[in-house]
């Protein structure tokens, strides 16, 4: 158990609605990440954070925003959900850059 | 060409078999290689990592890197039903990301 809690774990939402996924860690790790996992694509980085209020884009960031106001919390927001954002979202943490990345249990999001 | 490619399988073997899982990668500069295991509806967990080339063994698991052919492998000896999972190879991309293979789903039949 890497001390990562994701919420909600499952959500169904309608196209065009905003959605926020929360990641909470108890390990005081500096780095936090949001990945999505899709069949045929594997895991792809959406956004990451290297400290409070310090965030950067990953390879599939369009349509997503993030915020980190506390070390322990990293929020992923879909401003206006689309069906292409139906996916499994994983939060991850690491102690330092380049160090081992530990994953949460995932959040299953369905956009209808 | 993707940075790392992996045969998606699925792969089904009898209990006790030796399993070979493989990935190829595109950039010869990659030095650090990881294997993650992901059980159904769970997050990936780090299984093994290797640096540069050669073998690394951990119990029934052996990770092997062949840099000349840009090929990485994970071998599982005496496979058990509890090894049934999806195995993902991963390669660091800069300091803050990993390239992941698409994963190979393994089923070990009792």
Backbone of each chain as ProteinMPNN parsed JSONL, in Angstrom:
{"seq_chain_A": "XXXXXXXXXXXXXXXXXXXXXXXXXXXXXXXXXXXXXXXXXXXXXXXXXXXXXXXXXXXXXXXXXXXXXXXXXXXXXXXXXXXXXXXXXXXXXXXXXXXXXXXXXXXXXXXX", "coords_chain_A": {"N_chain_A": [[0.843, -1.194, 0.0], [0.812, 2.047, -1.035], [0.021, 4.332, 0.248], [-1.81, 5.956, -1.061], [-4.806, 7.475, -1.923], [-7.545, 7.471, -3.985], [-10.315, 9.348, -5.188], [-13.52, 10.032, -6.713], [-13.855, 6.419, -6.795], [-15.312, 5.243, -8.783], [-17.203, 6.661, -11.389], [-19.921, 7.928, -13.211], [-20.709, 10.156, -15.682], [-22.199, 12.917, -17.472], [-21.752, 14.016, -20.852], [-20.113, 17.097, -21.285], [-20.247, 18.008, -18.693], [-18.476, 19.204, -15.781], [-15.8, 17.498, -14.128], [-14.138, 16.365, -11.25], [-11.378, 14.683, -10.079], [-9.864, 13.289, -7.239], [-6.731, 12.988, -5.613], [-5.112, 11.74, -2.863], [-2.363, 11.654, -0.722], [-0.41, 10.07, 1.804], [2.234, 10.028, 2.245], [3.944, 12.126, 2.013], [5.296, 12.647, -0.35], [7.098, 14.38, -2.857], [6.595, 14.471, -5.625], [3.81, 14.146, -7.74], [1.462, 12.519, -9.872], [-0.792, 12.279, -12.648], [-2.149, 9.741, -14.546], [-3.646, 8.252, -17.428], [-5.246, 5.243, -18.462], [-5.723, 3.263, -21.224], [-7.093, 0.821, -23.432], [-4.82, -0.577, -25.731], [-3.224, 1.649, -25.698], [-1.865, 1.826, -23.346], [-0.431, 3.206, -20.342], [-0.586, 6.681, -19.991], [0.832, 9.848, -19.448], [-0.837, 12.555, -17.969], [-0.796, 15.025, -16.447], [1.644, 16.388, -14.181], [3.015, 17.038, -10.911], [5.492, 18.849, -9.181], [5.674, 19.935, -6.758], [3.991, 21.992, -4.268], [1.67, 23.976, -5.853], [3.193, 23.824, -8.15], [3.112, 22.679, -11.286], [2.997, 20.685, -14.31], [2.582, 19.932, -17.823], [1.727, 16.738, -19.238], [1.88, 14.159, -21.735], [-0.719, 13.938, -22.742], [-2.464, 16.169, -22.172], [-4.509, 17.877, -23.028], [-7.7, 19.232, -22.44], [-7.716, 18.751, -19.786], [-7.113, 19.908, -16.459], [-5.081, 20.699, -13.592], [-4.568, 20.912, -10.039], [-2.666, 21.774, -7.173], [-2.736, 22.448, -4.051], [-1.941, 21.683, -1.604], [0.597, 19.635, -0.169], [-0.272, 17.0, 0.072], [-2.485, 16.616, -1.587], [-3.721, 16.24, -4.9], [-5.427, 17.395, -7.546], [-7.391, 16.491, -10.333], [-9.022, 17.908, -13.02], [-11.625, 17.689, -15.303], [-12.679, 19.861, -17.512], [-14.898, 20.041, -19.209], [-16.443, 17.332, -19.727], [-15.83, 14.775, -22.15], [-16.724, 12.035, -24.335], [-14.42, 10.775, -25.144], [-12.833, 10.913, -22.98], [-13.52, 8.944, -21.323], [-12.192, 6.553, -19.298], [-9.648, 4.861, -17.36], [-8.279, 6.317, -14.575], [-5.226, 6.951, -13.062], [-3.596, 7.93, -10.165], [-0.313, 8.792, -9.146], [2.739, 8.641, -7.229], [5.999, 9.87, -6.36], [9.151, 9.907, -4.635], [11.461, 11.393, -5.313], [12.552, 13.031, -8.32], [12.762, 10.853, -11.061], [12.78, 8.685, -9.435], [11.365, 5.627, -8.096], [8.041, 5.133, -9.15], [4.929, 5.064, -7.605], [1.69, 3.711, -7.722], [-1.792, 4.597, -7.366], [-5.05, 3.092, -6.733], [-6.782, 3.551, -8.794], [-9.3, 5.314, -10.725], [-12.375, 4.843, -12.122], [-13.827, 6.24, -14.856], [-16.685, 7.058, -16.612], [-17.996, 8.605, -19.388], [-20.978, 9.622, -20.607]], "CA_chain_A": [[0.0, 0.0, 0.0], [1.687, 3.209, -1.182], [-0.53, 5.479, 0.933], [-2.488, 6.813, -2.034], [-6.252, 7.29, -1.975], [-8.191, 8.178, -5.088], [-11.765, 9.437, -5.081], [-14.233, 8.781, -6.465], [-13.288, 5.252, -7.472], [-16.132, 5.033, -9.973], [-18.112, 7.77, -11.653], [-20.551, 8.06, -14.52], [-21.101, 11.549, -15.841], [-22.706, 13.245, -18.808], [-20.93, 14.874, -21.703], [-20.229, 18.524, -21.056], [-20.214, 18.364, -17.272], [-17.133, 19.195, -15.188], [-15.539, 16.381, -13.232], [-12.883, 16.476, -10.521], [-10.871, 13.494, -9.4], [-8.952, 13.688, -6.159], [-5.695, 12.069, -5.168], [-4.613, 12.098, -1.545], [-1.266, 10.793, -0.305], [-0.007, 10.218, 3.203], [3.671, 9.725, 2.276], [4.71, 13.375, 1.906], [6.135, 12.619, -1.549], [7.105, 15.652, -3.567], [6.087, 14.36, -6.989], [2.531, 13.475, -7.936], [1.177, 12.355, -11.295], [-2.053, 11.704, -13.119], [-2.058, 8.97, -15.773], [-4.832, 7.547, -17.874], [-4.927, 3.952, -19.058], [-6.692, 2.891, -22.241], [-6.679, -0.347, -24.225], [-4.032, -0.278, -26.924], [-2.355, 2.817, -25.475], [-1.121, 1.737, -22.103], [-0.525, 4.328, -19.422], [-0.062, 7.923, -20.549], [0.871, 10.912, -18.455], [-1.702, 13.703, -18.251], [-0.131, 16.149, -15.794], [2.348, 16.027, -12.975], [3.334, 18.143, -10.004], [6.766, 18.674, -8.492], [5.587, 20.657, -5.499], [2.767, 22.768, -4.109], [1.437, 24.988, -6.896], [4.09, 23.596, -9.283], [2.593, 21.596, -12.11], [3.403, 20.744, -15.704], [1.783, 19.073, -18.685], [2.254, 15.502, -19.765], [1.71, 13.97, -23.172], [-2.125, 13.963, -23.147], [-3.018, 17.131, -21.225], [-5.623, 18.654, -23.568], [-8.996, 18.955, -21.831], [-7.513, 18.494, -18.356], [-6.333, 20.836, -15.654], [-4.747, 20.145, -12.284], [-4.195, 21.862, -8.995], [-2.047, 21.186, -5.98], [-2.65, 23.511, -3.052], [-1.305, 21.085, -0.428], [1.484, 18.533, -0.551], [-0.924, 15.694, 0.057], [-3.629, 16.52, -2.501], [-3.509, 16.59, -6.311], [-6.747, 17.3, -8.169], [-7.48, 16.471, -11.789], [-10.33, 18.402, -13.434], [-12.06, 17.683, -16.696], [-13.489, 21.076, -17.54], [-16.149, 19.721, -19.893], [-16.133, 15.953, -20.059], [-16.201, 14.22, -23.448], [-16.719, 10.57, -24.343], [-13.035, 10.317, -25.317], [-12.186, 10.929, -21.676], [-13.858, 7.703, -20.624], [-10.906, 5.909, -19.094], [-9.253, 4.616, -15.973], [-7.305, 7.338, -14.197], [-4.368, 6.553, -11.956], [-2.702, 8.859, -9.52], [0.948, 8.161, -8.756], [3.63, 9.5, -6.453], [7.391, 9.443, -6.22], [9.863, 10.703, -3.63], [12.268, 12.362, -6.041], [12.436, 12.83, -9.756], [13.476, 9.678, -11.526], [12.683, 7.594, -8.473], [10.261, 4.696, -8.33], [6.7, 5.708, -9.138], [3.938, 4.195, -6.987], [0.381, 4.03, -8.254], [-3.01, 4.368, -6.62], [-5.895, 1.986, -7.161], [-7.491, 3.898, -10.021], [-10.663, 5.863, -10.747], [-13.023, 4.482, -13.383], [-14.707, 7.321, -15.279], [-17.447, 6.838, -17.836], [-18.687, 9.811, -19.853], [-22.046, 9.166, -21.513]], "C_chain_A": [[0.88, 1.246, 0.0], [1.096, 4.443, -0.524], [-1.204, 6.459, 0.006], [-3.976, 6.469, -2.038], [-6.813, 8.123, -3.107], [-9.7, 8.215, -4.847], [-12.325, 10.342, -6.18], [-13.55, 7.616, -7.169], [-14.055, 4.937, -8.756], [-17.069, 6.227, -10.135], [-18.629, 7.663, -13.074], [-21.056, 9.493, -14.622], [-21.555, 11.795, -17.266], [-21.727, 14.133, -19.55], [-21.191, 16.333, -21.395], [-20.183, 18.946, -19.601], [-18.769, 18.373, -16.778], [-17.008, 18.037, -14.205], [-14.204, 16.626, -12.538], [-12.577, 15.16, -9.831], [-9.83, 13.942, -8.386], [-7.965, 12.58, -5.854], [-5.134, 12.583, -3.86], [-3.517, 11.125, -1.146], [-0.866, 11.112, 1.138], [1.509, 10.09, 3.361], [4.558, 10.963, 2.19], [5.681, 13.368, 0.723], [6.01, 13.937, -2.289], [6.382, 15.574, -4.911], [4.766, 13.591, -7.009], [2.162, 13.54, -9.415], [-0.268, 11.91, -11.495], [-1.79, 11.034, -14.466], [-3.468, 8.522, -16.149], [-4.394, 6.265, -18.56], [-6.056, 3.526, -19.978], [-6.183, 1.685, -23.01], [-5.918, 0.085, -25.471], [-3.086, 0.899, -26.774], [-1.504, 2.692, -24.237], [-1.367, 2.942, -21.222], [0.125, 5.56, -20.044], [-0.2, 9.045, -19.532], [0.016, 12.09, -18.887], [-1.049, 14.987, -17.734], [0.675, 15.604, -14.627], [2.655, 17.272, -12.153], [4.651, 17.829, -9.293], [6.83, 19.5, -7.219], [4.274, 21.418, -5.433], [2.751, 23.914, -5.122], [2.37, 24.853, -8.102], [3.617, 22.397, -10.076], [3.084, 21.758, -13.534], [2.6, 19.718, -16.496], [2.526, 17.795, -19.023], [1.925, 15.39, -21.235], [0.265, 14.047, -23.646], [-2.902, 14.932, -22.255], [-4.235, 17.903, -21.735], [-6.939, 18.237, -22.921], [-8.933, 18.698, -20.341], [-6.778, 19.663, -17.709], [-6.096, 20.199, -14.287], [-4.491, 21.279, -11.302], [-3.612, 21.112, -7.812], [-1.812, 22.32, -4.98], [-2.023, 23.012, -1.75], [-0.438, 19.922, -0.895], [0.72, 17.246, -0.76], [-2.03, 15.535, -0.977], [-3.294, 17.017, -3.903], [-4.837, 16.337, -7.02], [-6.625, 17.334, -9.682], [-8.891, 16.881, -12.171], [-10.505, 18.272, -14.929], [-13.052, 18.833, -16.81], [-14.866, 20.828, -18.141], [-15.966, 18.32, -20.466], [-16.631, 15.556, -21.455], [-16.089, 12.701, -23.389], [-15.299, 10.014, -24.494], [-12.258, 10.324, -24.006], [-12.672, 9.788, -20.778], [-12.589, 6.874, -20.517], [-10.763, 5.499, -17.64], [-8.124, 5.589, -15.65], [-6.542, 6.882, -12.958], [-3.565, 7.747, -11.467], [-1.437, 8.103, -9.13], [1.804, 9.162, -8.009], [5.051, 8.983, -6.558], [8.107, 10.423, -5.292], [10.703, 11.785, -4.292], [12.104, 12.103, -7.523], [13.303, 11.642, -10.159], [13.402, 8.506, -10.58], [11.499, 6.701, -8.817], [8.923, 5.404, -8.206], [5.725, 4.671, -8.595], [2.549, 4.666, -7.399], [-0.725, 3.795, -7.233], [-3.845, 3.274, -7.26], [-6.721, 2.315, -8.4], [-8.88, 4.471, -9.792], [-11.25, 5.573, -12.122], [-14.033, 5.559, -13.734], [-15.371, 6.956, -16.594], [-18.19, 8.117, -18.169], [-19.703, 9.38, -20.894], [-22.713, 10.343, -22.224]], "O_chain_A": [[1.622, 1.471, 0.956], [1.631, 5.533, -0.721], [-1.18, 7.665, 0.251], [-4.35, 5.301, -2.145], [-6.584, 9.33, -3.18], [-10.288, 7.246, -4.367], [-11.679, 11.323, -6.55], [-12.735, 7.836, -8.065], [-13.479, 4.414, -9.71], [-17.643, 6.731, -9.17], [-17.889, 7.353, -14.008], [-21.757, 9.975, -13.732], [-21.32, 10.977, -18.155], [-20.975, 14.9, -18.949], [-22.338, 16.758, -21.259], [-20.089, 20.138, -19.31], [-17.93, 17.634, -17.295], [-17.971, 17.651, -13.544], [-13.243, 17.052, -13.179], [-13.4, 14.605, -9.103], [-9.031, 14.844, -8.638], [-8.31, 11.399, -5.839], [-4.726, 13.741, -3.765], [-3.706, 9.91, -1.218], [-0.97, 12.244, 1.609], [2.014, 10.049, 4.483], [5.781, 10.862, 2.282], [6.742, 13.991, 0.773], [4.935, 14.535, -2.336], [5.652, 16.49, -5.289], [4.627, 12.539, -6.386], [2.507, 14.492, -10.114], [-0.872, 11.264, -10.639], [-1.283, 11.657, -15.399], [-4.356, 8.426, -15.302], [-3.321, 6.198, -19.159], [-7.21, 3.438, -19.559], [-4.979, 1.54, -23.219], [-6.332, 1.005, -26.176], [-2.234, 1.123, -27.634], [-0.507, 3.401, -24.102], [-2.39, 3.616, -21.344], [1.241, 5.494, -20.559], [-1.217, 9.169, -18.849], [0.121, 12.568, -20.017], [-0.787, 15.914, -18.5], [0.424, 14.499, -14.144], [2.565, 18.4, -12.637], [4.891, 16.7, -8.865], [7.906, 19.736, -6.671], [3.533, 21.485, -6.414], [3.692, 24.701, -5.221], [2.335, 25.701, -8.994], [3.7, 21.256, -9.621], [3.534, 22.834, -13.926], [2.026, 18.781, -15.942], [3.754, 17.755, -19.089], [1.714, 16.397, -21.911], [0.031, 14.207, -24.844], [-3.899, 14.543, -21.645], [-4.932, 18.529, -20.937], [-7.262, 17.051, -22.856], [-9.955, 18.455, -19.698], [-5.938, 20.315, -18.33], [-6.812, 19.285, -13.879], [-4.237, 22.423, -11.677], [-4.004, 19.989, -7.496], [-0.822, 23.047, -5.06], [-1.623, 23.807, -0.9], [-0.728, 19.299, -1.916], [1.03, 16.479, -1.672], [-2.473, 14.413, -1.222], [-2.672, 18.065, -4.077], [-5.31, 15.203, -7.083], [-5.85, 18.112, -10.239], [-9.858, 16.279, -11.706], [-9.653, 18.686, -15.715], [-14.148, 18.768, -16.255], [-15.872, 21.339, -17.648], [-15.407, 18.146, -21.548], [-17.717, 15.955, -21.877], [-15.437, 12.152, -22.501], [-15.009, 8.913, -24.028], [-11.148, 9.798, -23.936], [-12.276, 9.687, -19.617], [-11.979, 6.53, -21.53], [-11.635, 5.754, -16.809], [-7.134, 5.667, -16.376], [-7.129, 6.486, -11.951], [-2.944, 8.469, -12.247], [-1.489, 6.913, -8.82], [1.624, 10.373, -8.135], [5.277, 7.8, -6.814], [7.733, 11.59, -5.176], [10.666, 12.947, -3.888], [11.575, 11.067, -7.927], [14.416, 11.458, -9.666], [13.912, 7.43, -10.891], [10.728, 7.0, -9.728], [8.699, 6.176, -7.274], [5.694, 3.535, -9.066], [2.267, 5.864, -7.423], [-0.624, 2.93, -6.364], [-3.411, 2.614, -8.205], [-7.307, 1.411, -8.996], [-9.546, 4.159, -8.805], [-10.711, 5.991, -13.147], [-14.994, 5.772, -12.995], [-14.705, 6.593, -17.564], [-18.925, 8.653, -17.34], [-19.341, 8.838, -21.939], [-23.629, 10.144, -23.021]]}, "seq_chain_B": "XXXXXXXXXXXXXXXXXXXXXXXXXXXXXXXXXXXXXXXXXXXXXXXXXXXXXXXXXXXXXXXXXXXXXXXXXXXXXXXXXXXXXXXXXXXXXXXXXXXXXXXXXXXXXX", "coords_chain_B": {"N_chain_B": [[7.3, 5.221, -34.774], [6.718, 3.631, -31.708], [8.026, 4.392, -28.465], [8.367, 2.265, -26.726], [7.465, -1.074, -27.185], [5.168, -3.749, -26.833], [4.123, -7.074, -26.81], [0.734, -7.719, -26.714], [-0.437, -10.095, -26.003], [-3.268, -12.207, -25.33], [-1.545, -14.333, -22.937], [-1.443, -17.655, -22.064], [-0.681, -20.121, -19.763], [0.261, -23.319, -18.343], [0.282, -24.09, -14.833], [3.426, -23.935, -13.224], [4.958, -23.647, -15.472], [7.569, -22.041, -17.412], [7.626, -18.637, -17.986], [7.926, -16.202, -20.497], [8.18, -12.838, -21.011], [8.127, -10.005, -23.097], [9.627, -6.965, -24.377], [10.296, -4.407, -26.753], [12.398, -1.613, -27.451], [12.976, 1.758, -28.622], [14.978, 3.719, -28.418], [18.358, 3.839, -28.14], [19.665, 5.079, -26.098], [18.381, 4.693, -23.73], [18.635, 3.62, -20.375], [17.618, 2.509, -18.117], [15.362, 0.229, -16.86], [12.114, -1.038, -16.279], [9.777, -3.293, -14.763], [6.366, -3.605, -14.291], [3.646, -4.983, -12.474], [0.238, -5.645, -12.844], [-2.676, -6.308, -11.322], [-6.054, -7.347, -11.99], [-8.231, -4.63, -12.171], [-6.753, -3.088, -10.454], [-4.099, -0.857, -9.361], [-0.937, -0.425, -11.101], [1.999, -2.113, -9.891], [5.372, -1.858, -8.924], [7.552, -4.292, -10.009], [10.141, -5.198, -10.75], [13.355, -3.74, -11.469], [15.944, -2.86, -13.737], [19.259, -1.824, -14.462], [21.036, -0.598, -17.184], [22.616, -3.184, -18.975], [22.272, -6.817, -18.988], [21.41, -9.305, -16.479], [18.954, -9.502, -13.856], [17.975, -10.951, -10.879], [15.216, -11.987, -8.89], [13.966, -13.903, -6.679], [11.589, -15.937, -8.118], [11.592, -14.473, -10.395], [13.201, -13.048, -13.213], [14.815, -10.386, -14.693], [15.883, -9.262, -17.811], [18.128, -7.583, -19.945], [18.915, -6.742, -23.21], [20.897, -4.797, -24.745], [22.029, -4.532, -27.23], [20.203, -5.436, -29.073], [18.065, -3.991, -28.273], [16.086, -4.959, -26.476], [14.018, -6.149, -23.949], [13.345, -8.413, -21.306], [11.206, -10.363, -19.206], [11.36, -13.057, -17.113], [9.517, -15.663, -15.694], [9.802, -18.147, -13.415], [8.574, -21.43, -12.581], [5.75, -20.827, -12.635], [2.822, -19.516, -11.051], [-0.704, -19.646, -10.23], [-1.266, -17.245, -8.927], [0.333, -15.481, -10.232], [-1.053, -14.588, -12.334], [-1.853, -11.874, -14.187], [-1.536, -8.567, -15.603], [1.381, -7.621, -17.234], [3.604, -4.975, -17.377], [6.041, -3.319, -19.206], [8.361, -0.679, -18.602], [9.953, 2.425, -19.232], [12.041, 5.027, -18.173], [11.298, 8.368, -19.013], [12.871, 11.141, -19.399], [12.944, 13.046, -16.376], [10.538, 12.873, -15.145], [8.575, 11.125, -16.049], [7.293, 8.064, -17.389], [7.715, 5.818, -20.07], [5.358, 3.523, -21.025], [4.82, 0.128, -21.932], [2.09, -1.507, -23.631], [1.25, -3.624, -22.187], [1.154, -7.103, -21.262], [-1.149, -9.602, -20.952], [-1.295, -12.15, -18.677], [-2.248, -15.461, -17.957], [-2.205, -17.996, -15.629], [-2.804, -21.301, -15.523], [-4.277, -23.484, -13.217]], "CA_chain_B": [[7.587, 4.06, -33.94], [6.558, 3.894, -30.294], [9.264, 4.29, -27.699], [8.444, 0.906, -26.215], [6.393, -1.896, -27.715], [4.998, -4.966, -26.066], [3.108, -7.983, -27.334], [-0.356, -7.666, -25.744], [-0.941, -11.409, -25.634], [-3.002, -12.763, -23.999], [-0.683, -15.486, -22.813], [-2.026, -18.619, -21.126], [0.284, -21.196, -19.542], [-0.08, -24.181, -17.197], [1.039, -23.876, -13.599], [4.754, -24.532, -13.225], [5.667, -23.326, -16.714], [8.426, -20.853, -17.469], [6.976, -17.605, -18.795], [8.801, -15.165, -21.042], [7.467, -11.627, -21.425], [9.14, -9.249, -23.827], [9.386, -5.633, -24.907], [11.361, -3.782, -27.523], [12.402, -0.164, -27.293], [13.49, 2.4, -29.833], [16.081, 4.646, -28.184], [19.499, 3.132, -27.562], [20.172, 5.819, -24.935], [17.7, 4.266, -22.507], [19.553, 2.874, -19.52], [16.938, 2.048, -16.911], [14.202, -0.507, -17.36], [11.272, -1.493, -15.168], [8.61, -4.144, -14.987], [5.264, -3.452, -13.357], [2.597, -5.997, -12.502], [-1.063, -5.035, -12.569], [-3.8, -7.225, -11.175], [-7.297, -6.818, -12.553], [-8.895, -3.537, -11.47], [-5.847, -2.532, -9.459], [-3.031, -0.048, -9.919], [0.331, -1.132, -11.339], [2.973, -2.127, -8.806], [6.708, -2.137, -9.419], [7.987, -5.661, -9.766], [11.595, -5.243, -10.831], [14.001, -2.786, -12.354], [17.342, -3.153, -14.057], [20.025, -0.709, -15.006], [21.947, -0.956, -18.274], [22.352, -4.483, -19.571], [22.501, -7.973, -18.138], [20.294, -9.935, -15.791], [18.719, -9.27, -12.433], [17.094, -12.013, -10.404], [14.541, -11.767, -7.612], [13.112, -15.073, -6.471], [11.228, -16.629, -9.363], [11.576, -13.5, -11.48], [14.475, -12.591, -13.755], [14.72, -9.345, -15.716], [17.047, -9.327, -18.699], [18.22, -6.502, -20.921], [19.848, -6.924, -24.313], [20.964, -3.462, -25.337], [22.432, -4.592, -28.632], [18.987, -5.61, -29.873], [17.035, -3.137, -27.672], [15.099, -5.967, -26.124], [14.003, -6.456, -22.522], [12.538, -9.595, -21.03], [10.925, -10.785, -17.834], [11.112, -14.487, -17.043], [8.911, -16.146, -14.457], [9.985, -19.604, -13.252], [7.589, -22.102, -11.738], [4.633, -19.89, -12.591], [1.731, -19.838, -10.144], [-1.945, -18.932, -10.558], [-1.213, -15.89, -8.381], [1.071, -14.64, -11.173], [-1.99, -14.126, -13.369], [-1.924, -10.413, -14.122], [-0.963, -7.909, -16.773], [2.76, -7.197, -16.962], [3.913, -3.782, -18.143], [7.406, -2.828, -19.169], [8.372, 0.782, -18.521], [11.269, 3.04, -19.392], [11.955, 6.446, -17.801], [11.349, 9.399, -20.051], [13.253, 12.317, -18.645], [12.951, 12.885, -14.929], [9.201, 12.9, -14.555], [7.593, 10.339, -16.77], [7.671, 6.734, -17.83], [7.077, 5.204, -21.233], [4.85, 2.202, -20.696], [4.27, -0.752, -22.934], [0.637, -1.656, -23.494], [0.987, -4.69, -21.229], [0.839, -8.464, -21.684], [-2.006, -10.255, -19.955], [-0.875, -13.525, -18.42], [-3.098, -16.33, -17.147], [-1.573, -19.256, -15.26], [-3.913, -22.228, -15.289], [-3.901, -24.508, -12.203]], "C_chain_B": [[7.423, 4.46, -32.47], [7.887, 3.683, -29.574], [9.449, 2.891, -27.125], [7.24, 0.122, -26.708], [6.382, -3.24, -27.015], [3.899, -5.798, -26.701], [1.969, -8.056, -26.316], [-0.852, -9.023, -25.267], [-2.4, -11.542, -26.073], [-2.163, -14.029, -24.065], [-1.267, -16.395, -21.735], [-1.073, -19.793, -20.991], [-0.193, -22.078, -18.39], [0.789, -23.838, -15.999], [2.374, -24.617, -13.66], [5.577, -24.212, -14.463], [6.604, -22.138, -16.519], [7.777, -19.866, -18.436], [8.023, -16.603, -19.254], [7.95, -14.018, -21.552], [8.482, -10.662, -21.999], [8.665, -7.869, -24.261], [10.565, -5.234, -25.776], [11.271, -2.279, -27.336], [13.187, 0.465, -28.432], [14.772, 3.193, -29.612], [17.234, 3.938, -27.471], [20.079, 3.849, -26.343], [19.494, 5.404, -23.633], [18.615, 3.365, -21.698], [18.834, 2.111, -18.406], [15.62, 1.427, -17.333], [13.434, -1.084, -16.181], [10.211, -2.459, -15.661], [7.603, -3.884, -13.878], [4.295, -4.613, -13.544], [1.294, -5.32, -12.106], [-2.132, -6.115, -12.504], [-5.067, -6.531, -11.663], [-7.915, -5.783, -11.626], [-8.074, -2.992, -10.308], [-4.832, -1.63, -10.155], [-1.784, -0.866, -10.169], [1.232, -1.054, -10.106], [4.33, -2.514, -9.383], [7.13, -3.535, -9.015], [9.509, -5.753, -9.725], [12.09, -4.079, -11.671], [15.439, -3.24, -12.597], [17.98, -1.91, -14.635], [21.014, -1.253, -16.023], [21.63, -2.364, -18.772], [22.637, -5.6, -18.584], [21.231, -8.456, -17.484], [20.186, -9.457, -14.355], [17.687, -10.278, -11.967], [16.504, -11.644, -9.05], [13.55, -12.901, -7.423], [12.85, -15.785, -7.775], [11.285, -15.727, -10.585], [12.992, -13.114, -11.896], [14.195, -11.553, -14.826], [16.013, -9.347, -16.515], [16.981, -8.186, -19.697], [19.275, -6.87, -21.95], [19.917, -5.608, -25.067], [21.328, -3.506, -26.808], [21.225, -4.736, -29.547], [17.826, -4.778, -29.334], [15.82, -3.969, -27.282], [15.178, -6.19, -24.621], [13.015, -7.588, -22.262], [12.331, -9.765, -19.531], [10.598, -12.265, -17.88], [10.519, -14.825, -15.673], [9.079, -17.663, -14.425], [8.885, -20.16, -12.369], [6.347, -21.215, -11.543], [3.474, -20.438, -11.742], [0.451, -19.12, -10.582], [-1.954, -17.497, -10.043], [-0.39, -14.939, -9.246], [0.171, -14.114, -12.289], [-2.249, -12.638, -13.195], [-1.499, -9.875, -15.474], [0.403, -7.362, -16.387], [3.113, -6.069, -17.936], [5.405, -3.504, -18.058], [7.353, -1.301, -19.185], [9.799, 1.286, -18.589], [11.146, 4.505, -19.016], [12.123, 7.363, -19.01], [11.659, 10.704, -19.354], [13.146, 12.008, -17.162], [11.564, 12.639, -14.363], [8.154, 12.092, -15.299], [8.167, 8.966, -17.064], [6.984, 6.42, -19.138], [6.625, 3.818, -20.796], [4.534, 1.426, -21.959], [2.782, -0.917, -22.68], [0.266, -2.802, -22.563], [0.695, -6.018, -21.894], [0.023, -9.118, -20.587], [-1.64, -11.728, -19.865], [-1.908, -14.233, -17.561], [-2.341, -17.623, -16.893], [-2.676, -20.205, -14.797], [-3.488, -23.298, -14.285], [-3.929, -25.908, -12.794]], "O_chain_B": [[7.927, 5.499, -32.043], [8.742, 2.911, -30.008], [10.572, 2.392, -27.048], [6.113, 0.613, -26.65], [7.422, -3.793, -26.657], [2.856, -5.268, -27.086], [2.206, -8.419, -25.164], [-1.579, -9.121, -24.279], [-2.743, -11.016, -27.132], [-2.082, -14.698, -25.095], [-1.549, -15.948, -20.624], [-0.694, -20.401, -21.992], [-0.97, -21.626, -17.548], [1.908, -23.35, -16.153], [2.442, -25.768, -14.089], [6.777, -24.484, -14.493], [6.449, -21.344, -15.591], [7.425, -20.22, -19.561], [8.899, -16.207, -18.485], [7.099, -14.204, -22.422], [9.577, -10.512, -21.456], [7.477, -7.636, -24.481], [11.693, -5.674, -25.555], [10.193, -1.738, -27.091], [13.96, -0.204, -29.118], [15.577, 3.325, -30.535], [17.09, 3.493, -26.333], [20.904, 3.278, -25.629], [19.982, 5.729, -22.55], [19.278, 2.476, -22.233], [19.388, 1.177, -17.827], [14.851, 2.034, -18.079], [14.024, -1.558, -15.211], [9.81, -2.436, -16.825], [7.93, -3.932, -12.692], [4.153, -5.15, -14.642], [1.247, -4.531, -11.162], [-2.451, -6.753, -13.507], [-5.14, -5.304, -11.737], [-8.099, -6.036, -10.436], [-8.615, -2.503, -9.316], [-4.718, -1.636, -11.381], [-1.582, -1.895, -9.525], [1.227, -0.062, -9.376], [4.419, -3.398, -10.234], [7.074, -3.911, -7.844], [10.087, -6.312, -8.793], [11.351, -3.508, -12.473], [16.051, -3.912, -11.767], [17.311, -1.059, -15.222], [21.728, -2.223, -15.771], [20.459, -2.69, -18.968], [23.167, -5.373, -17.496], [20.126, -8.077, -17.87], [21.17, -9.065, -13.726], [16.64, -10.437, -12.594], [17.174, -11.076, -8.187], [12.435, -12.861, -7.944], [13.784, -16.194, -8.464], [11.047, -16.187, -11.702], [13.863, -12.884, -11.058], [13.431, -11.804, -15.759], [17.104, -9.425, -15.95], [15.917, -7.865, -20.226], [20.39, -7.26, -21.603], [19.083, -5.338, -25.931], [20.968, -2.599, -27.559], [21.221, -4.22, -30.665], [16.72, -4.844, -29.87], [14.693, -3.708, -27.704], [16.262, -6.395, -24.074], [11.983, -7.695, -22.924], [13.161, -9.367, -18.713], [9.682, -12.688, -18.586], [10.972, -14.33, -14.641], [8.567, -18.374, -15.29], [8.335, -19.459, -11.52], [5.96, -20.906, -10.416], [3.195, -21.637, -11.723], [0.526, -18.084, -11.242], [-2.578, -16.625, -10.648], [-0.409, -13.728, -9.026], [0.596, -13.285, -13.095], [-2.796, -12.202, -12.182], [-1.146, -10.634, -16.376], [0.56, -6.722, -15.347], [2.944, -6.196, -19.149], [5.971, -3.459, -16.966], [6.415, -0.709, -19.718], [10.727, 0.66, -18.076], [10.231, 5.178, -19.492], [12.964, 7.15, -19.884], [10.763, 11.312, -18.769], [13.246, 10.854, -16.746], [11.433, 12.235, -13.208], [6.96, 12.365, -15.177], [9.376, 8.749, -16.992], [5.802, 6.719, -19.308], [7.412, 3.036, -20.262], [4.042, 1.987, -22.939], [2.275, -0.513, -21.633], [-0.898, -2.944, -22.187], [0.07, -6.07, -22.953], [0.449, -9.18, -19.434], [-1.674, -12.454, -20.859], [-2.386, -13.688, -16.566], [-1.887, -18.275, -17.833], [-3.379, -19.947, -13.82], [-2.46, -23.949, -14.471], [-3.645, -26.88, -12.094]]}, "name": "protein", "num_of_chains": 2, "seq": "XXXXXXXXXXXXXXXXXXXXXXXXXXXXXXXXXXXXXXXXXXXXXXXXXXXXXXXXXXXXXXXXXXXXXXXXXXXXXXXXXXXXXXXXXXXXXXXXXXXXXXXXXXXXXXXXXXXXXXXXXXXXXXXXXXXXXXXXXXXXXXXXXXXXXXXXXXXXXXXXXXXXXXXXXXXXXXXXXXXXXXXXXXXXXXXXXXXXXXXXXXXXXXXXXXXXXXXXXXXXXX"}
